[in-house]
């Protein structure tokens, strides 16, 4: 049976609570706070609950609660205050000190039994949940330590450095092909199909995080096989039809292999994002011969590129006030940008037609 400690300076109250609870618990008693603290020091880990009076000689209930907090007993024992006091400020003070519940005098047997039972069960569930959370946190931290060790080890290995060199070479190949098309358009049509090119090589931290999130091993082979966006190129165009014209010319080159196309212009994302994504295999030429590498090429308009940078800040910044409202405003802005892009394209077409 579980042990309960009843602390009250009135013997009649101690006897009454013993008679109510003794059928279900081993009930120990103390006549004041000093005696209670002495018993808790001897066996607080074996105490399932503490029923504590507030007004007692030598050491009152508030002093007991303070000492229990200082000695680290409160996280292990649910405390129920037994008192005739109903003042709100008194109850608030008790709860601030760590009290679980109140049992008001005069005692009603069924209420006493139920409140003690509920307090013990809830406290036990709380402690079990906290222990589970601690164990899970420790497991996650242990897993993170292993991943960090694997990251550090992989970074130092030559195969990983060589793979990153290959992806950088893929970026250079894509940029060169696009620049050639841009130069040709400038001479042939007196206009450029894109405004700028931005490229990035995914950081080792992002690579390892993505592999871990998807359940893949942290190996060079896994990076090569499962990730398509380590090499990323973003092409910023003036008009939507330039995106399709340039992308079409690009993938028709006989050494470019189109693996997958995601058209978020025709089918925008829920947040309003519009862009054309191409996952490709592009050849690089090394001392050992030609090798194909995966790369992701994104085509978007100038206005949508500006919008995407702002949306990215919202997505990855924590604790943004009114995040839902801002997301709705961004969605409306994205829709407005799409309409504006199409209107500007129509104006350009009219200008070009009038020149002819």
Residue pairs with C-beta under 8 A, 6 or more apart in sequence:
1 24
1 25
1 26
2 25
2 26
2 48
2 49
2 120
3 25
3 26
3 27
3 28
3 43
3 46
3 47
3 48
4 21
4 25
4 26
4 27
4 28
4 47
4 48
4 49
4 50
4 51
4 116
5 28
5 29
5 30
5 36
5 39
5 40
5 47
5 49
5 50
5 51
6 13
6 14
6 17
6 18
6 21
6 27
6 28
6 29
6 30
6 51
6 82
7 29
7 30
7 31
7 32
7 33
7 35
7 36
7 50
7 51
7 52
7 53
7 56
7 61
7 64
8 14
8 17
8 29
8 31
8 51
8 53
8 56
8 82
9 31
9 32
9 53
9 55
9 56
9 57
10 53
11 31
13 53
13 82
13 105
13 107
14 29
14 31
16 107
17 27
17 51
17 82
17 107
17 112
18 27
18 29
20 107
20 109
20 112
20 113
21 27
21 112
21 113
21 116
24 113
24 117
25 48
25 49
25 116
28 39
30 36
30 38
30 39
31 56
32 56
32 57
32 58
32 59
33 56
33 58
33 59
33 60
33 61
33 63
33 64
34 58
34 59
36 50
36 52
36 59
36 64
37 59
37 64
37 67
37 68
40 47
40 50
40 68
40 73
40 77
41 71
44 73
44 76
44 77
45 76
47 76
47 77
48 77
48 78
48 120
49 77
49 78
49 79
49 80
49 116
49 119
49 120
49 123
50 77
50 78
50 79
50 80
51 80
51 82
51 103
51 116
52 61
52 64
52 65
52 79
52 80
52 81
52 82
53 61
53 81
53 82
53 83
54 60
54 61
54 62
54 81
54 83
54 85
54 90
54 94
55 61
55 83
61 81
61 83
62 93
62 94
62 97
65 74
65 79
65 94
65 97
65 98
65 99
66 97
68 74
68 77
68 79
68 98
69 97
69 98
74 97
74 98
75 127
76 127
77 123
78 100
78 101
78 119
78 120
78 122
78 123
79 98
79 99
79 100
80 99
80 100
80 101
80 102
80 103
80 115
80 116
80 119
81 91
81 94
81 99
81 101
81 102
81 103
82 103
82 104
82 105
82 107
83 90
83 102
83 104
83 105
84 104
84 105
84 106
85 91
86 104
91 102
94 102
100 119
100 122
100 123
101 115
101 118
101 119
103 111
103 112
103 115
103 116
147 208
147 212
147 218
150 208
150 218
151 204
151 205
151 208
151 218
154 160
154 204
154 208
154 218
154 219
154 220
155 161
155 204
157 220
159 220
160 204
160 220
160 223
163 220
163 223
163 224
164 201
166 284
166 286
166 291
166 293
167 201
167 230
167 231
167 293
167 295
168 201
168 231
169 284
169 286
169 293
170 231
170 282
170 284
170 293
170 294
170 295
171 199
171 201
171 231
171 232
171 233
171 295
173 282
173 283
173 284
174 199
174 231
174 233
174 280
174 282
174 295
174 297
175 197
175 199
175 233
177 250
177 253
177 256
177 282
178 194
178 197
178 233
178 235
178 246
178 250
179 197
181 193
181 246
181 249
181 250
182 192
182 193
182 194
185 191
185 192
185 193
186 192
193 237
193 242
193 245
193 246
194 235
194 236
194 237
194 238
194 242
194 246
194 299
195 236
195 237
195 238
195 302
196 235
196 236
197 233
197 234
197 235
197 236
198 233
198 234
198 236
199 231
199 232
199 233
199 234
200 232
201 230
201 231
201 232
202 227
202 229
202 230
202 231
202 232
207 223
207 227
207 230
208 218
210 227
211 217
211 218
211 222
211 223
211 226
211 227
212 218
214 226
216 222
216 226
223 230
224 294
227 294
228 259
228 260
228 279
228 294
228 295
228 296
229 279
229 296
230 294
231 293
231 294
231 295
231 296
232 295
232 296
232 298
233 295
233 296
233 297
233 298
234 297
234 298
234 300
234 305
235 243
235 246
235 297
235 298
235 299
235 300
236 300
236 301
236 302
236 305
237 243
237 246
237 299
237 300
237 301
237 302
238 301
238 302
238 344
239 301
239 341
239 344
239 345
239 348
240 265
240 301
240 341
240 342
240 345
241 345
243 265
243 276
243 299
243 300
243 301
244 276
246 299
247 276
247 278
247 297
247 299
250 256
250 278
250 297
251 258
251 278
251 280
255 282
255 283
256 280
256 281
256 282
257 280
257 281
257 282
257 292
258 278
258 279
258 280
259 279
259 280
259 281
259 294
260 278
260 279
261 276
261 277
261 278
261 279
262 276
262 277
262 279
263 276
263 277
264 273
264 274
264 275
264 276
264 277
265 274
265 275
265 276
268 274
268 334
268 338
270 331
271 311
271 327
271 330
271 331
271 334
272 307
272 330
272 331
272 332
272 333
272 334
272 335
272 338
273 304
273 307
273 308
273 311
273 334
274 300
274 301
274 304
274 334
274 337
274 338
275 298
275 299
275 300
275 304
275 308
276 298
276 299
276 300
277 296
277 297
277 298
277 299
278 296
278 297
278 298
278 299
279 294
279 295
279 296
280 294
280 295
280 296
280 297
281 292
281 293
281 294
281 295
282 292
282 293
282 295
283 290
283 291
283 292
283 293
284 290
284 291
284 292
284 293
300 308
301 337
301 341
303 337
303 340
303 341
304 334
304 337
304 338
304 341
307 330
307 333
307 334
307 337
310 330
311 330
314 320
314 323
314 326
314 327
314 330
320 326
